[in-house]
């Protein structure tokens, strides 16, 4: 009977460790402490704006007039080894990568991007703010960008704003409170971050978590770890 109870305890401990670790590693990024995510002033699902290896975020105020009612924003730094240009006329928006001659000389040629909505609809190279508003849920939408010529991925483009203050995205845009983020690549540190979270839990060093709460979370997992080690040693060394 005792052996059966110990075996059930062993199975429970192993399952608990696996399930607990999986749930802990799947905590939304925004609840894992301060990380390399863009500054936001409104609530937004962190999975929309994190996980990129490189990002560029901006608002209407970053654009400069170029004539004819057009405004443009040239990214100050490369993104994904490319130079980018965002253009708007305050009713629609478009993003293009600069085509460089000899790798450094720009003669004005652009490689525009199609905006692919969350449901797979191609919104074209200049989606209107009305389209963006219809695609958004609770004031947030993430588009996948594809180069028109090749269909290659050009990253993701996230648009978000506070629908409580501005139900209409056009009003939010006119008041410079529509936030834009262009992200490329995948954050290669995600796996390391998960391992760091687990180690931080066990050694009472989770970021931005009070020690008592960290201890409350760590005690069950430590108890299971100790029981599993004891059971394995007991089975391997009969005289223990």
C-alpha positions in Angstrom: 0.0 0.0 0.0 2.8 2.4 0.9 4.6 1.6 -2.3 1.4 2.4 -4.3 1.0 5.7 -2.4 4.6 6.6 -3.1 4.2 5.8 -6.8 1.0 7.9 -7.0 2.8 10.7 -5.2 5.7 10.4 -7.7 3.3 10.5 -10.7 1.4 13.5 -9.2 4.7 15.4 -8.6 6.0 14.8 -12.1 2.7 15.9 -13.7 2.4 18.9 -11.4 6.0 20.1 -12.3 5.3 19.7 -16.1 1.9 21.4 -16.0 3.0 24.2 -13.6 6.1 24.9 -15.8 4.0 24.9 -19.0 1.4 27.3 -17.5 4.2 29.6 -16.0 6.0 29.8 -19.4 2.7 30.7 -21.1 2.0 33.7 -19.0 1.3 36.7 -21.3 4.4 38.8 -21.8 2.9 41.8 -20.2 2.6 39.9 -16.9 6.2 38.7 -16.8 7.7 42.0 -15.7 9.3 44.8 -17.7 10.7 43.6 -21.0 11.8 45.0 -24.3 8.4 46.0 -25.4 7.3 49.4 -26.9 6.0 52.0 -24.6 2.2 52.1 -24.6 -0.2 54.4 -22.8 -3.3 52.4 -23.4 -4.1 48.7 -22.6 -3.4 46.3 -25.4 -2.9 42.6 -25.8 0.9 42.3 -25.3 1.1 39.4 -27.7 0.3 41.9 -30.5 3.3 44.1 -30.0 6.0 41.9 -28.5 8.1 39.0 -29.7 9.8 40.9 -32.6 13.6 41.0 -33.0 13.3 44.6 -34.2 10.5 47.3 -34.1 9.8 50.8 -35.1 6.9 52.6 -33.4 5.5 56.1 -34.1 2.4 58.2 -34.4 1.0 60.9 -36.7 3.4 63.5 -35.1 6.4 61.7 -36.7 5.2 62.5 -40.3 6.4 65.4 -42.3 4.6 67.2 -45.2 5.9 66.5 -48.7 3.3 68.4 -50.7 0.0 67.6 -52.3 -1.6 66.8 -49.0 0.9 63.9 -48.4 2.9 63.2 -45.4 5.8 60.7 -44.9 7.9 59.2 -42.2 11.3 57.8 -43.0 12.5 55.3 -40.4 15.6 56.8 -38.8 17.3 53.3 -38.6 17.1 50.2 -40.7 14.5 47.6 -39.8 15.3 44.0 -40.9 18.3 45.3 -42.8 16.1 47.5 -45.0 15.2 51.2 -45.1 11.5 52.1 -44.9 9.1 54.8 -45.7 5.6 55.3 -44.4 3.2 57.6 -46.3 -0.3 58.9 -45.5 -2.7 61.5 -46.7 -4.6 61.4 -43.3 -7.2 59.1 -44.8 -5.1 56.1 -45.7 -1.6 54.7 -45.0 1.1 52.8 -46.9 4.5 51.3 -46.2 7.3 50.6 -48.6 10.9 49.5 -48.4 13.4 51.6 -50.3 15.1 49.9 -53.2 18.8 50.7 -53.0 21.1 50.8 -56.0 24.5 49.2 -55.3 23.2 48.6 -51.7 23.4 52.2 -50.6 22.1 54.6 -53.2 18.4 55.4 -53.2 17.0 56.8 -56.5 13.4 57.1 -55.3 12.4 53.5 -56.1 10.1 51.8 -53.6 8.9 48.3 -52.9 5.4 48.7 -51.5 3.7 46.3 -49.1 0.2 44.7 -49.1 -1.6 44.7 -45.8 -3.0 41.3 -45.0 -5.8 41.5 -42.4 -6.2 38.9 -39.6 -8.9 37.1 -41.6 -6.5 36.8 -44.6 -8.1 39.6 -46.7 -5.6 41.6 -48.8 -6.3 45.3 -48.0 -3.9 46.5 -50.7 -1.0 48.8 -50.4 -3.0 51.8 -49.1 -5.7 50.6 -46.6 -8.0 53.4 -45.5 -8.5 54.2 -41.9 -12.1 53.1 -42.3 -10.8 49.7 -43.4 -8.4 49.5 -40.4 -11.3 50.5 -38.1 -13.4 47.7 -39.4 -10.6 45.1 -39.0 -9.8 46.2 -35.5 -11.1 44.6 -32.3 -11.2 46.8 -29.3 -9.1 49.4 -31.1 -6.2 47.0 -32.1 -5.4 45.1 -35.3 -2.3 43.4 -36.6 -1.6 43.1 -40.3 1.0 40.9 -42.0 2.9 42.9 -44.6 3.9 41.3 -47.9 5.9 42.8 -50.7 3.7 43.3 -53.8 6.3 42.1 -56.2 7.5 38.9 -54.6 5.0 38.1 -51.9 7.8 37.9 -49.4 7.0 38.7 -45.8 7.8 42.2 -44.7 7.0 41.9 -41.1 3.9 42.9 -39.2 2.1 46.2 -38.8 0.1 46.9 -35.6 -2.4 49.8 -35.3 -4.0 50.5 -31.9 -5.8 53.4 -30.2 -8.1 54.1 -27.2 -11.7 53.3 -28.4 -13.1 54.6 -25.1 -11.9 58.1 -25.8 -12.1 57.8 -29.6 -14.5 55.2 -31.0 -13.7 56.5 -34.5 -10.1 55.8 -35.7 -10.2 58.9 -37.9 -10.8 61.1 -34.9 -8.1 59.3 -33.0 -5.7 59.8 -35.9 -6.5 63.5 -36.2 -5.7 63.9 -32.5 -2.4 62.0 -32.8 -3.4 59.1 -30.5 -3.3 56.3 -33.1 -0.2 54.2 -32.3 1.7 52.4 -35.1 4.3 49.6 -34.7 6.2 47.9 -37.5 7.9 44.7 -36.3 10.1 42.2 -38.0 11.8 38.9 -37.1 11.2 36.7 -34.1 12.7 37.4 -30.7 15.3 34.7 -30.4 15.5 35.1 -26.6 11.9 33.8 -26.0 13.2 30.3 -25.0 15.8 31.8 -22.7 13.2 34.0 -21.2 11.1 31.0 -20.3 14.1 29.3 -18.6 14.8 32.5 -16.8 11.3 32.7 -15.5 11.4 29.1 -14.1 14.8 29.7 -12.5 13.7 33.0 -11.1 10.7 31.3 -9.5 12.7 28.6 -7.8 15.3 31.1 -6.5 12.7 33.7 -5.4 13.8 36.3 -8.0 10.9 36.7 -10.4 10.9 40.2 -11.8 8.5 42.7 -10.2 7.0 39.9 -7.9 7.0 40.4 -4.1 9.1 37.8 -2.3 6.2 36.4 -0.3 4.2 35.8 -3.5 7.2 34.3 -5.2 7.7 32.0 -2.1 4.0 31.0 -2.2 4.4 29.9 -5.8 7.8 28.3 -5.3 6.9 26.1 -2.3 4.7 23.6 -4.1 7.1 23.2 -7.0 10.1 22.8 -4.6 8.1 20.2 -2.6 7.5 18.2 -5.8 11.1 18.5 -7.0 12.4 17.2 -3.6 9.9 14.4 -3.6 10.8 13.3 -7.1 14.5 13.4 -6.3 13.9 11.4 -3.1 11.8 8.8 -4.9 14.4 8.3 -7.7 17.2 8.0 -5.2 15.1 5.6 -3.1 14.4 3.3 -6.1 18.0 3.4 -7.3 19.7 2.9 -3.9 17.6 0.2 -2.0 19.3 0.8 1.3 18.2 4.5 1.6 
